[in-house]
Amino acid sequence: LFFLYVGDRTGYKNFKLLLDCFRKMKPFFSHVELVCFGGGQFNKNEMSMIGDIEKEGGRVRLKIGSDAELAKLYKSALCLIYPSLYEGFGLPIIEAFNYRCPVILGNSSSIPEVAGKLGKYFDPHSEEELYNLMVDQIDKGFQSLDDKIVNRHLEQFLMANCAIETLKFY
């Protein structure tokens, strides 16, 4: 079992909060790990934090690969964790939904608009709230999102609908 993080990990992406939270998941280290996809190699600070997690028995992996490899991760992750402090849109959220992957999200900026009722939200400054959602997700195990609900949600993000709405605006 694994949690998935996708993309850049700098600054406002709030990856440090996720690492701090994951480190506290020591009771679950025997059966859950954190997989990071993309975003380049771990930096010095991340490596130090990951080293501390690994000393306690945890595992954080970095995967860099193709869209097909990312799709496989979305399809088998416990959930995508997207702790960002702010986003213009948040494409990984839509990608996760496309593959029926549950999402835990920071409740900030455009994120609730993009994820709607499909997301599980936490205050992106609260390690405790994120931790509780992660534990809840472990307890539930792997659960794919409902096709009908996701399809209805994703319809609003189709390019054809976007073009129509843009034309209406102008």
BELBELJO-V564286 format. One line per field, one symbol per residue. phi: phi as a letter, one per 30 degrees, with the letter a starting at -180 (. if undefined). burial: 1 if it has 24 or more other C-alpha atoms within 12 Angstrom, else 0. A space follows every 10 residues. Layout:
phi: ???
burial: ???
This chain:
phi: .accbbjecd hddideedde ddedcedced bbbcccciii dddedddddd eddddcjdbb ccbbaddddd eddedbdead cbdedabdbj eeddeedeci cdbcbddbhd eddddhdddc cbddccdddd eddddedddd idbdddeddd edddedcded dddddddedd
burial: 1111111110 0011111111 1111100110 0111111100 0100010011 0011000111 1110000001 1011111111 1111101001 0111111111 1111111100 1111110111 1111111011 1011101100 0101100001 0011001000 0000000000
